[in-house]
Amino acid sequence: MSPLQYSIFSGVKTSGGVVSYPSDTLYEEVAFIAYHFHWSQNDILNLEHKTRQRWVTEINKINEKLL
């Protein structure tokens, strides 16, 4: 049974609605990638969320190797 089906049939009430990504985190990710790769703000914002997070992870790996 999917989580949605479970919540419907079990009577569990959720708040529902759309959860947005925290803007402070988004700014941090854009600044981080722009600083390291010199990509434009628009290029970074046009990335899918998971792709942008993946680039942040990869940059962190590079930085950790350099330390």
PDB file of N, H, CA, C and O in Angstrom:
ATOM      1  N   MET A   1       0.856  -1.171   0.000  1.00  0.00           N
ATOM      2  CA  MET A   1       0.000   0.000   0.000  1.00  0.00           C
ATOM      3  C   MET A   1       0.903   1.236   0.000  1.00  0.00           C
ATOM      4  O   MET A   1       1.846   1.334   0.786  1.00  0.00           O
ATOM      5  N   SER A   2       0.597   2.168  -0.892  1.00  0.00           N
ATOM      6  H   SER A   2      -0.169   2.088  -1.531  1.00  0.00           H
ATOM      7  CA  SER A   2       1.409   3.385  -0.983  1.00  0.00           C
ATOM      8  C   SER A   2       1.178   4.268   0.241  1.00  0.00           C
ATOM      9  O   SER A   2       0.165   4.123   0.926  1.00  0.00           O
ATOM     10  N   PRO A   3       2.101   5.176   0.520  1.00  0.00           N
ATOM     11  CA  PRO A   3       1.913   6.097   1.654  1.00  0.00           C
ATOM     12  C   PRO A   3       0.632   6.916   1.532  1.00  0.00           C
ATOM     13  O   PRO A   3      -0.031   7.196   2.530  1.00  0.00           O
ATOM     14  N   LEU A   4       0.288   7.296   0.302  1.00  0.00           N
ATOM     15  H   LEU A   4       0.827   7.068  -0.509  1.00  0.00           H
ATOM     16  CA  LEU A   4      -0.947   8.069   0.106  1.00  0.00           C
ATOM     17  C   LEU A   4      -2.161   7.218   0.437  1.00  0.00           C
ATOM     18  O   LEU A   4      -3.070   7.664   1.137  1.00  0.00           O
ATOM     19  N   GLN A   5      -2.171   5.972  -0.076  1.00  0.00           N
ATOM     20  H   GLN A   5      -1.432   5.610  -0.645  1.00  0.00           H
ATOM     21  CA  GLN A   5      -3.292   5.084   0.215  1.00  0.00           C
ATOM     22  C   GLN A   5      -3.382   4.826   1.715  1.00  0.00           C
ATOM     23  O   GLN A   5      -4.475   4.808   2.282  1.00  0.00           O
ATOM     24  N   TYR A   6      -2.240   4.629   2.353  1.00  0.00           N
ATOM     25  H   TYR A   6      -1.352   4.644   1.892  1.00  0.00           H
ATOM     26  CA  TYR A   6      -2.223   4.383   3.787  1.00  0.00           C
ATOM     27  C   TYR A   6      -2.847   5.551   4.543  1.00  0.00           C
ATOM     28  O   TYR A   6      -3.666   5.354   5.441  1.00  0.00           O
ATOM     29  N   SER A   7      -2.454   6.772   4.172  1.00  0.00           N
ATOM     30  H   SER A   7      -1.789   6.932   3.442  1.00  0.00           H
ATOM     31  CA  SER A   7      -2.985   7.939   4.898  1.00  0.00           C
ATOM     32  C   SER A   7      -4.468   8.086   4.677  1.00  0.00           C
ATOM     33  O   SER A   7      -5.186   8.520   5.578  1.00  0.00           O
ATOM     34  N   ILE A   8      -4.949   7.734   3.490  1.00  0.00           N
ATOM     35  H   ILE A   8      -4.367   7.381   2.758  1.00  0.00           H
ATOM     36  CA  ILE A   8      -6.388   7.846   3.206  1.00  0.00           C
ATOM     37  C   ILE A   8      -7.166   6.813   4.001  1.00  0.00           C
ATOM     38  O   ILE A   8      -8.157   7.137   4.656  1.00  0.00           O
ATOM     39  N   PHE A   9      -6.711   5.569   3.940  1.00  0.00           N
ATOM     40  H   PHE A   9      -5.906   5.306   3.408  1.00  0.00           H
ATOM     41  CA  PHE A   9      -7.467   4.485   4.568  1.00  0.00           C
ATOM     42  C   PHE A   9      -7.273   4.404   6.077  1.00  0.00           C
ATOM     43  O   PHE A   9      -8.135   3.878   6.781  1.00  0.00           O
ATOM     44  N   SER A  10      -6.167   4.911   6.579  1.00  0.00           N
ATOM     45  H   SER A  10      -5.466   5.338   6.008  1.00  0.00           H
ATOM     46  CA  SER A  10      -5.932   4.827   8.019  1.00  0.00           C
ATOM     47  C   SER A  10      -6.504   6.029   8.766  1.00  0.00           C
ATOM     48  O   SER A  10      -6.596   6.023   9.994  1.00  0.00           O
ATOM     49  N   GLY A  11      -6.882   7.047   8.019  1.00  0.00           N
ATOM     50  H   GLY A  11      -6.807   7.052   7.022  1.00  0.00           H
ATOM     51  CA  GLY A  11      -7.437   8.221   8.663  1.00  0.00           C
ATOM     52  C   GLY A  11      -6.380   9.201   9.137  1.00  0.00           C
ATOM     53  O   GLY A  11      -6.691  10.181   9.814  1.00  0.00           O
ATOM     54  N   VAL A  12      -5.130   8.936   8.780  1.00  0.00           N
ATOM     55  H   VAL A  12      -4.877   8.140   8.230  1.00  0.00           H
ATOM     56  CA  VAL A  12      -4.056   9.851   9.152  1.00  0.00           C
ATOM     57  C   VAL A  12      -4.264  11.161   8.417  1.00  0.00           C
ATOM     58  O   VAL A  12      -4.485  11.181   7.206  1.00  0.00           O
ATOM     59  N   LYS A  13      -4.194  12.241   9.152  1.00  0.00           N
ATOM     60  H   LYS A  13      -4.015  12.225  10.136  1.00  0.00           H
ATOM     61  CA  LYS A  13      -4.369  13.551   8.523  1.00  0.00           C
ATOM     62  C   LYS A  13      -3.016  14.208   8.349  1.00  0.00           C
ATOM     63  O   LYS A  13      -2.216  14.278   9.282  1.00  0.00           O
ATOM     64  N   THR A  14      -2.774  14.683   7.152  1.00  0.00           N
ATOM     65  H   THR A  14      -3.424  14.626   6.394  1.00  0.00           H
ATOM     66  CA  THR A  14      -1.537  15.416   6.879  1.00  0.00           C
ATOM     67  C   THR A  14      -1.900  16.856   6.568  1.00  0.00           C
ATOM     68  O   THR A  14      -3.046  17.168   6.243  1.00  0.00           O
ATOM     69  N   SER A  15      -0.909  17.724   6.673  1.00  0.00           N
ATOM     70  H   SER A  15       0.021  17.470   6.937  1.00  0.00           H
ATOM     71  CA  SER A  15      -1.181  19.131   6.413  1.00  0.00           C
ATOM     72  C   SER A  15      -1.376  19.403   4.935  1.00  0.00           C
ATOM     73  O   SER A  15      -2.023  20.382   4.563  1.00  0.00           O
ATOM     74  N   GLY A  16      -0.815  18.532   4.073  1.00  0.00           N
ATOM     75  H   GLY A  16      -0.289  17.736   4.374  1.00  0.00           H
ATOM     76  CA  GLY A  16      -0.982  18.691   2.637  1.00  0.00           C
ATOM     77  C   GLY A  16      -0.283  19.917   2.111  1.00  0.00           C
ATOM     78  O   GLY A  16       0.497  20.546   2.826  1.00  0.00           O
ATOM     79  N   GLY A  17      -0.552  20.265   0.875  1.00  0.00           N
ATOM     80  H   GLY A  17      -1.186  19.755   0.294  1.00  0.00           H
ATOM     81  CA  GLY A  17       0.030  21.451   0.286  1.00  0.00           C
ATOM     82  C   GLY A  17       1.391  21.202  -0.295  1.00  0.00           C
ATOM     83  O   GLY A  17       1.936  20.102  -0.204  1.00  0.00           O
ATOM     84  N   VAL A  18       1.929  22.227  -0.887  1.00  0.00           N
ATOM     85  H   VAL A  18       1.486  23.120  -0.960  1.00  0.00           H
ATOM     86  CA  VAL A  18       3.222  22.153  -1.531  1.00  0.00           C
ATOM     87  C   VAL A  18       4.275  22.677  -0.573  1.00  0.00           C
ATOM     88  O   VAL A  18       4.125  23.753   0.006  1.00  0.00           O
ATOM     89  N   VAL A  19       5.331  21.916  -0.414  1.00  0.00           N
ATOM     90  H   VAL A  19       5.454  21.043  -0.885  1.00  0.00           H
ATOM     91  CA  VAL A  19       6.443  22.346   0.430  1.00  0.00           C
ATOM     92  C   VAL A  19       7.505  22.926  -0.478  1.00  0.00           C
ATOM     93  O   VAL A  19       7.971  22.262  -1.404  1.00  0.00           O
ATOM     94  N   SER A  20       7.889  24.165  -0.214  1.00  0.00           N
ATOM     95  H   SER A  20       7.511  24.705   0.538  1.00  0.00           H
ATOM     96  CA  SER A  20       8.890  24.796  -1.068  1.00  0.00           C
ATOM     97  C   SER A  20      10.288  24.578  -0.499  1.00  0.00           C
ATOM     98  O   SER A  20      10.458  24.285   0.684  1.00  0.00           O
ATOM     99  N   TYR A  21      11.260  24.725  -1.352  1.00  0.00           N
ATOM    100  H   TYR A  21      11.121  24.963  -2.314  1.00  0.00           H
ATOM    101  CA  TYR A  21      12.644  24.574  -0.960  1.00  0.00           C
ATOM    102  C   TYR A  21      13.074  25.856  -0.252  1.00  0.00           C
ATOM    103  O   TYR A  21      12.774  26.947  -0.737  1.00  0.00           O
ATOM    104  N   PRO A  22      13.766  25.754   0.874  1.00  0.00           N
ATOM    105  CA  PRO A  22      14.151  26.968   1.613  1.00  0.00           C
ATOM    106  C   PRO A  22      15.007  27.889   0.751  1.00  0.00           C
ATOM    107  O   PRO A  22      16.004  27.458   0.171  1.00  0.00           O
ATOM    108  N   SER A  23      14.621  29.140   0.671  1.00  0.00           N
ATOM    109  H   SER A  23      13.811  29.491   1.142  1.00  0.00           H
ATOM    110  CA  SER A  23      15.331  30.072  -0.205  1.00  0.00           C
ATOM    111  C   SER A  23      16.773  30.295   0.241  1.00  0.00           C
ATOM    112  O   SER A  23      17.648  30.485  -0.605  1.00  0.00           O
ATOM    113  N   ASP A  24      17.045  30.275   1.547  1.00  0.00           N
ATOM    114  H   ASP A  24      16.334  30.120   2.234  1.00  0.00           H
ATOM    115  CA  ASP A  24      18.426  30.447   2.006  1.00  0.00           C
ATOM    116  C   ASP A  24      19.318  29.324   1.477  1.00  0.00           C
ATOM    117  O   ASP A  24      20.456  29.563   1.071  1.00  0.00           O
ATOM    118  N   THR A  25      18.797  28.115   1.484  1.00  0.00           N
ATOM    119  H   THR A  25      17.873  27.922   1.813  1.00  0.00           H
ATOM    120  CA  THR A  25      19.561  26.971   0.977  1.00  0.00           C
ATOM    121  C   THR A  25      19.780  27.094  -0.524  1.00  0.00           C
ATOM    122  O   THR A  25      20.859  26.786  -1.030  1.00  0.00           O
ATOM    123  N   LEU A  26      18.757  27.543  -1.226  1.00  0.00           N
ATOM    124  H   LEU A  26      17.881  27.794  -0.814  1.00  0.00           H
ATOM    125  CA  LEU A  26      18.888  27.731  -2.673  1.00  0.00           C
ATOM    126  C   LEU A  26      19.974  28.763  -2.984  1.00  0.00           C
ATOM    127  O   LEU A  26      20.803  28.539  -3.866  1.00  0.00           O
ATOM    128  N   TYR A  27      19.975  29.885  -2.273  1.00  0.00           N
ATOM    129  H   TYR A  27      19.302  30.067  -1.557  1.00  0.00           H
ATOM    130  CA  TYR A  27      21.007  30.907  -2.478  1.00  0.00           C
ATOM    131  C   TYR A  27      22.397  30.340  -2.184  1.00  0.00           C
ATOM    132  O   TYR A  27      23.350  30.616  -2.913  1.00  0.00           O
ATOM    133  N   GLU A  28      22.508  29.556  -1.127  1.00  0.00           N
ATOM    134  H   GLU A  28      21.734  29.332  -0.535  1.00  0.00           H
ATOM    135  CA  GLU A  28      23.804  28.955  -0.781  1.00  0.00           C
ATOM    136  C   GLU A  28      24.294  28.037  -1.894  1.00  0.00           C
ATOM    137  O   GLU A  28      25.467  28.074  -2.266  1.00  0.00           O
ATOM    138  N   GLU A  29      23.400  27.219  -2.420  1.00  0.00           N
ATOM    139  H   GLU A  29      22.447  27.189  -2.119  1.00  0.00           H
ATOM    140  CA  GLU A  29      23.789  26.299  -3.493  1.00  0.00           C
ATOM    141  C   GLU A  29      24.220  27.051  -4.740  1.00  0.00           C
ATOM    142  O   GLU A  29      25.229  26.715  -5.359  1.00  0.00           O
ATOM    143  N   VAL A  30      23.454  28.071  -5.106  1.00  0.00           N
ATOM    144  H   VAL A  30      22.634  28.345  -4.602  1.00  0.00           H
ATOM    145  CA  VAL A  30      23.790  28.854  -6.305  1.00  0.00           C
ATOM    146  C   VAL A  30      25.129  29.552  -6.113  1.00  0.00           C
ATOM    147  O   VAL A  30      25.976  29.521  -7.005  1.00  0.00           O
ATOM    148  N   ALA A  31      25.325  30.173  -4.976  1.00  0.00           N
ATOM    149  H   ALA A  31      24.637  30.198  -4.251  1.00  0.00           H
ATOM    150  CA  ALA A  31      26.579  30.876  -4.703  1.00  0.00           C
ATOM    151  C   ALA A  31      27.763  29.906  -4.694  1.00  0.00           C
ATOM    152  O   ALA A  31      28.838  30.224  -5.202  1.00  0.00           O
ATOM    153  N   PHE A  32      27.559  28.743  -4.122  1.00  0.00           N
ATOM    154  H   PHE A  32      26.686  28.485  -3.709  1.00  0.00           H
ATOM    155  CA  PHE A  32      28.618  27.743  -4.022  1.00  0.00           C
ATOM    156  C   PHE A  32      29.055  27.267  -5.406  1.00  0.00           C
ATOM    157  O   PHE A  32      30.246  27.238  -5.713  1.00  0.00           O
ATOM    158  N   ILE A  33      28.092  26.901  -6.227  1.00  0.00           N
ATOM    159  H   ILE A  33      27.124  26.925  -5.977  1.00  0.00           H
ATOM    160  CA  ILE A  33      28.418  26.426  -7.581  1.00  0.00           C
ATOM    161  C   ILE A  33      28.992  27.552  -8.423  1.00  0.00           C
ATOM    162  O   ILE A  33      29.967  27.345  -9.145  1.00  0.00           O
ATOM    163  N   ALA A  34      28.408  28.733  -8.344  1.00  0.00           N
ATOM    164  H   ALA A  34      27.616  28.901  -7.757  1.00  0.00           H
ATOM    165  CA  ALA A  34      28.902  29.872  -9.122  1.00  0.00           C
ATOM    166  C   ALA A  34      30.333  30.212  -8.721  1.00  0.00           C
ATOM    167  O   ALA A  34      31.160  30.515  -9.580  1.00  0.00           O
ATOM    168  N   TYR A  35      30.626  30.165  -7.447  1.00  0.00           N
ATOM    169  H   TYR A  35      29.953  29.918  -6.749  1.00  0.00           H
ATOM    170  CA  TYR A  35      31.970  30.483  -6.955  1.00  0.00           C
ATOM    171  C   TYR A  35      33.002  29.502  -7.509  1.00  0.00           C
ATOM    172  O   TYR A  35      34.090  29.902  -7.923  1.00  0.00           O
ATOM    173  N   HIS A  36      32.655  28.227  -7.515  1.00  0.00           N
ATOM    174  H   HIS A  36      31.771  27.902  -7.179  1.00  0.00           H
ATOM    175  CA  HIS A  36      33.622  27.208  -7.920  1.00  0.00           C
ATOM    176  C   HIS A  36      33.677  26.999  -9.426  1.00  0.00           C
ATOM    177  O   HIS A  36      34.760  26.802  -9.977  1.00  0.00           O
ATOM    178  N   PHE A  37      32.551  27.037 -10.095  1.00  0.00           N
ATOM    179  H   PHE A  37      31.671  27.198  -9.648  1.00  0.00           H
ATOM    180  CA  PHE A  37      32.530  26.728 -11.529  1.00  0.00           C
ATOM    181  C   PHE A  37      32.329  27.952 -12.416  1.00  0.00           C
ATOM    182  O   PHE A  37      32.448  27.858 -13.637  1.00  0.00           O
ATOM    183  N   HIS A  38      32.029  29.084 -11.818  1.00  0.00           N
ATOM    184  H   HIS A  38      31.932  29.160 -10.825  1.00  0.00           H
ATOM    185  CA  HIS A  38      31.827  30.330 -12.557  1.00  0.00           C
ATOM    186  C   HIS A  38      30.678  30.227 -13.550  1.00  0.00           C
ATOM    187  O   HIS A  38      30.698  30.869 -14.600  1.00  0.00           O
ATOM    188  N   TRP A  39      29.678  29.419 -13.214  1.00  0.00           N
ATOM    189  H   TRP A  39      29.663  28.897 -12.361  1.00  0.00           H
ATOM    190  CA  TRP A  39      28.479  29.339 -14.039  1.00  0.00           C
ATOM    191  C   TRP A  39      27.576  30.511 -13.679  1.00  0.00           C
ATOM    192  O   TRP A  39      27.655  31.054 -12.577  1.00  0.00           O
ATOM    193  N   SER A  40      26.724  30.892 -14.610  1.00  0.00           N
ATOM    194  H   SER A  40      26.659  30.450 -15.505  1.00  0.00           H
ATOM    195  CA  SER A  40      25.823  32.018 -14.350  1.00  0.00           C
ATOM    196  C   SER A  40      24.691  31.587 -13.411  1.00  0.00           C
ATOM    197  O   SER A  40      24.381  30.402 -13.283  1.00  0.00           O
ATOM    198  N   GLN A  41      24.093  32.572 -12.769  1.00  0.00           N
ATOM    199  H   GLN A  41      24.345  33.534 -12.873  1.00  0.00           H
ATOM    200  CA  GLN A  41      22.965  32.308 -11.874  1.00  0.00           C
ATOM    201  C   GLN A  41      21.845  31.580 -12.613  1.00  0.00           C
ATOM    202  O   GLN A  41      21.276  30.613 -12.108  1.00  0.00           O
ATOM    203  N   ASN A  42      21.534  32.066 -13.831  1.00  0.00           N
ATOM    204  H   ASN A  42      21.996  32.852 -14.242  1.00  0.00           H
ATOM    205  CA  ASN A  42      20.445  31.440 -14.591  1.00  0.00           C
ATOM    206  C   ASN A  42      20.767  29.997 -14.957  1.00  0.00           C
ATOM    207  O   ASN A  42      19.895  29.129 -14.894  1.00  0.00           O
ATOM    208  N   ASP A  43      22.017  29.737 -15.340  1.00  0.00           N
ATOM    209  H   ASP A  43      22.725  30.441 -15.391  1.00  0.00           H
ATOM    210  CA  ASP A  43      22.396  28.357 -15.675  1.00  0.00           C
ATOM    211  C   ASP A  43      22.195  27.445 -14.472  1.00  0.00           C
ATOM    212  O   ASP A  43      21.694  26.329 -14.607  1.00  0.00           O
ATOM    213  N   ILE A  44      22.583  27.921 -13.307  1.00  0.00           N
ATOM    214  H   ILE A  44      22.990  28.828 -13.197  1.00  0.00           H
ATOM    215  CA  ILE A  44      22.466  27.098 -12.099  1.00  0.00           C
ATOM    216  C   ILE A  44      21.005  26.921 -11.699  1.00  0.00           C
ATOM    217  O   ILE A  44      20.590  25.825 -11.321  1.00  0.00           O
ATOM    218  N   LEU A  45      20.226  27.996 -11.782  1.00  0.00           N
ATOM    219  H   LEU A  45      20.562  28.886 -12.088  1.00  0.00           H
ATOM    220  CA  LEU A  45      18.814  27.901 -11.413  1.00  0.00           C
ATOM    221  C   LEU A  45      18.016  27.038 -12.382  1.00  0.00           C
ATOM    222  O   LEU A  45      16.969  26.501 -12.022  1.00  0.00           O
ATOM    223  N   ASN A  46      18.512  26.904 -13.618  1.00  0.00           N
ATOM    224  H   ASN A  46      19.363  27.341 -13.911  1.00  0.00           H
ATOM    225  CA  ASN A  46      17.815  26.061 -14.588  1.00  0.00           C
ATOM    226  C   ASN A  46      18.094  24.578 -14.396  1.00  0.00           C
ATOM    227  O   ASN A  46      17.459  23.742 -15.039  1.00  0.00           O
ATOM    228  N   LEU A  47      19.033  24.242 -13.521  1.00  0.00           N
ATOM    229  H   LEU A  47      19.548  24.921 -12.998  1.00  0.00           H
ATOM    230  CA  LEU A  47      19.302  22.837 -13.234  1.00  0.00           C
ATOM    231  C   LEU A  47      18.148  22.256 -12.421  1.00  0.00           C
ATOM    232  O   LEU A  47      17.509  22.957 -11.637  1.00  0.00           O
ATOM    233  N   GLU A  48      17.895  20.978 -12.619  1.00  0.00           N
ATOM    234  H   GLU A  48      18.414  20.408 -13.257  1.00  0.00           H
ATOM    235  CA  GLU A  48      16.932  20.284 -11.768  1.00  0.00           C
ATOM    236  C   GLU A  48      17.478  20.298 -10.334  1.00  0.00           C
ATOM    237  O   GLU A  48      18.691  20.315 -10.122  1.00  0.00           O
ATOM    238  N   HIS A  49      16.590  20.289  -9.382  1.00  0.00           N
ATOM    239  H   HIS A  49      15.605  20.275  -9.554  1.00  0.00           H
ATOM    240  CA  HIS A  49      16.995  20.365  -7.981  1.00  0.00           C
ATOM    241  C   HIS A  49      18.023  19.280  -7.634  1.00  0.00           C
ATOM    242  O   HIS A  49      19.053  19.567  -7.025  1.00  0.00           O
ATOM    243  N   LYS A  50      17.737  18.042  -8.024  1.00  0.00           N
ATOM    244  H   LYS A  50      16.900  17.809  -8.518  1.00  0.00           H
ATOM    245  CA  LYS A  50      18.653  16.950  -7.698  1.00  0.00           C
ATOM    246  C   LYS A  50      19.991  17.113  -8.401  1.00  0.00           C
ATOM    247  O   LYS A  50      21.031  16.763  -7.842  1.00  0.00           O
ATOM    248  N   THR A  51      19.978  17.636  -9.611  1.00  0.00           N
ATOM    249  H   THR A  51      19.134  17.920 -10.065  1.00  0.00           H
ATOM    250  CA  THR A  51      21.225  17.857 -10.342  1.00  0.00           C
ATOM    251  C   THR A  51      22.053  18.927  -9.651  1.00  0.00           C
ATOM    252  O   THR A  51      23.268  18.789  -9.509  1.00  0.00           O
ATOM    253  N   ARG A  52      21.383  20.004  -9.218  1.00  0.00           N
ATOM    254  H   ARG A  52      20.396  20.115  -9.334  1.00  0.00           H
ATOM    255  CA  ARG A  52      22.096  21.080  -8.514  1.00  0.00           C
ATOM    256  C   ARG A  52      22.697  20.568  -7.210  1.00  0.00           C
ATOM    257  O   ARG A  52      23.828  20.915  -6.869  1.00  0.00           O
ATOM    258  N   GLN A  53      21.949  19.747  -6.482  1.00  0.00           N
ATOM    259  H   GLN A  53      21.030  19.466  -6.758  1.00  0.00           H
ATOM    260  CA  GLN A  53      22.482  19.182  -5.243  1.00  0.00           C
ATOM    261  C   GLN A  53      23.646  18.241  -5.526  1.00  0.00           C
ATOM    262  O   GLN A  53      24.597  18.171  -4.748  1.00  0.00           O
ATOM    263  N   ARG A  54      23.569  17.521  -6.634  1.00  0.00           N
ATOM    264  H   ARG A  54      22.797  17.578  -7.266  1.00  0.00           H
ATOM    265  CA  ARG A  54      24.653  16.602  -6.993  1.00  0.00           C
ATOM    266  C   ARG A  54      25.931  17.387  -7.266  1.00  0.00           C
ATOM    267  O   ARG A  54      27.013  16.972  -6.851  1.00  0.00           O
ATOM    268  N   TRP A  55      25.816  18.515  -7.959  1.00  0.00           N
ATOM    269  H   TRP A  55      24.937  18.852  -8.296  1.00  0.00           H
ATOM    270  CA  TRP A  55      27.005  19.325  -8.210  1.00  0.00           C
ATOM    271  C   TRP A  55      27.599  19.866  -6.917  1.00  0.00           C
ATOM    272  O   TRP A  55      28.820  19.929  -6.773  1.00  0.00           O
ATOM    273  N   VAL A  56      26.752  20.252  -5.984  1.00  0.00           N
ATOM    274  H   VAL A  56      25.760  20.201  -6.102  1.00  0.00           H
ATOM    275  CA  VAL A  56      27.242  20.713  -4.682  1.00  0.00           C
ATOM    276  C   VAL A  56      28.010  19.586  -3.996  1.00  0.00           C
ATOM    277  O   VAL A  56      29.075  19.814  -3.421  1.00  0.00           O
ATOM    278  N   THR A  57      27.473  18.384  -4.058  1.00  0.00           N
ATOM    279  H   THR A  57      26.609  18.199  -4.525  1.00  0.00           H
ATOM    280  CA  THR A  57      28.145  17.231  -3.454  1.00  0.00           C
ATOM    281  C   THR A  57      29.490  16.967  -4.123  1.00  0.00           C
ATOM    282  O   THR A  57      30.483  16.705  -3.444  1.00  0.00           O
ATOM    283  N   GLU A  58      29.523  17.036  -5.446  1.00  0.00           N
ATOM    284  H   GLU A  58      28.717  17.249  -5.997  1.00  0.00           H
ATOM    285  CA  GLU A  58      30.774  16.778  -6.167  1.00  0.00           C
ATOM    286  C   GLU A  58      31.828  17.845  -5.866  1.00  0.00           C
ATOM    287  O   GLU A  58      33.007  17.522  -5.720  1.00  0.00           O
ATOM    288  N   ILE A  59      31.421  19.092  -5.774  1.00  0.00           N
ATOM    289  H   ILE A  59      30.463  19.354  -5.893  1.00  0.00           H
ATOM    290  CA  ILE A  59      32.362  20.164  -5.431  1.00  0.00           C
ATOM    291  C   ILE A  59      32.909  19.937  -4.025  1.00  0.00           C
ATOM    292  O   ILE A  59      34.101  20.115  -3.776  1.00  0.00           O
ATOM    293  N   ASN A  60      32.023  19.540  -3.107  1.00  0.00           N
ATOM    294  H   ASN A  60      31.054  19.396  -3.309  1.00  0.00           H
ATOM    295  CA  ASN A  60      32.484  19.240  -1.747  1.00  0.00           C
ATOM    296  C   ASN A  60      33.519  18.127  -1.737  1.00  0.00           C
ATOM    297  O   ASN A  60      34.494  18.194  -0.989  1.00  0.00           O
ATOM    298  N   LYS A  61      33.317  17.098  -2.564  1.00  0.00           N
ATOM    299  H   LYS A  61      32.525  17.044  -3.172  1.00  0.00           H
ATOM    300  CA  LYS A  61      34.289  16.004  -2.644  1.00  0.00           C
ATOM    301  C   LYS A  61      35.640  16.518  -3.127  1.00  0.00           C
ATOM    302  O   LYS A  61      36.681  16.145  -2.588  1.00  0.00           O
ATOM    303  N   ILE A  62      35.619  17.364  -4.131  1.00  0.00           N
ATOM    304  H   ILE A  62      34.772  17.667  -4.569  1.00  0.00           H
ATOM    305  CA  ILE A  62      36.864  17.947  -4.653  1.00  0.00           C
ATOM    306  C   ILE A  62      37.557  18.743  -3.555  1.00  0.00           C
ATOM    307  O   ILE A  62      38.764  18.611  -3.352  1.00  0.00           O
ATOM    308  N   ASN A  63      36.784  19.576  -2.842  1.00  0.00           N
ATOM    309  H   ASN A  63      35.803  19.683  -3.007  1.00  0.00           H
ATOM    310  CA  ASN A  63      37.369  20.394  -1.784  1.00  0.00           C
ATOM    311  C   ASN A  63      37.961  19.539  -0.671  1.00  0.00           C
ATOM    312  O   ASN A  63      39.013  19.866  -0.122  1.00  0.00           O
ATOM    313  N   GLU A  64      37.282  18.442  -0.341  1.00  0.00           N
ATOM    314  H   GLU A  64      36.428  18.176  -0.787  1.00  0.00           H
ATOM    315  CA  GLU A  64      37.797  17.560   0.717  1.00  0.00           C
ATOM    316  C   GLU A  64      39.106  16.903   0.296  1.00  0.00           C
ATOM    317  O   GLU A  64      39.995  16.717   1.127  1.00  0.00           O
ATOM    318  N   LYS A  65      39.240  16.549  -0.985  1.00  0.00           N
ATOM    319  H   LYS A  65      38.518  16.700  -1.660  1.00  0.00           H
ATOM    320  CA  LYS A  65      40.480  15.936  -1.473  1.00  0.00           C
ATOM    321  C   LYS A  65      41.636  16.925  -1.440  1.00  0.00           C
ATOM    322  O   LYS A  65      42.791  16.536  -1.264  1.00  0.00           O
ATOM    323  N   LEU A  66      41.320  18.205  -1.611  1.00  0.00           N
ATOM    324  H   LEU A  66      40.382  18.521  -1.754  1.00  0.00           H
ATOM    325  CA  LEU A  66      42.365  19.226  -1.642  1.00  0.00           C
ATOM    326  C   LEU A  66      42.873  19.583  -0.251  1.00  0.00           C
ATOM    327  O   LEU A  66      43.946  20.171  -0.111  1.00  0.00           O
ATOM    328  N   LEU A  67      42.104  19.231   0.777  1.00  0.00           N
ATOM    329  H   LEU A  67      41.233  18.754   0.663  1.00  0.00           H
ATOM    330  CA  LEU A  67      42.525  19.590   2.149  1.00  0.00           C
ATOM    331  C   LEU A  67      43.586  18.678   2.669  1.00  0.00           C
ATOM    332  O   LEU A  67      44.044  18.845   3.800  1.00  0.00           O
TER     333      LEU A  67
END
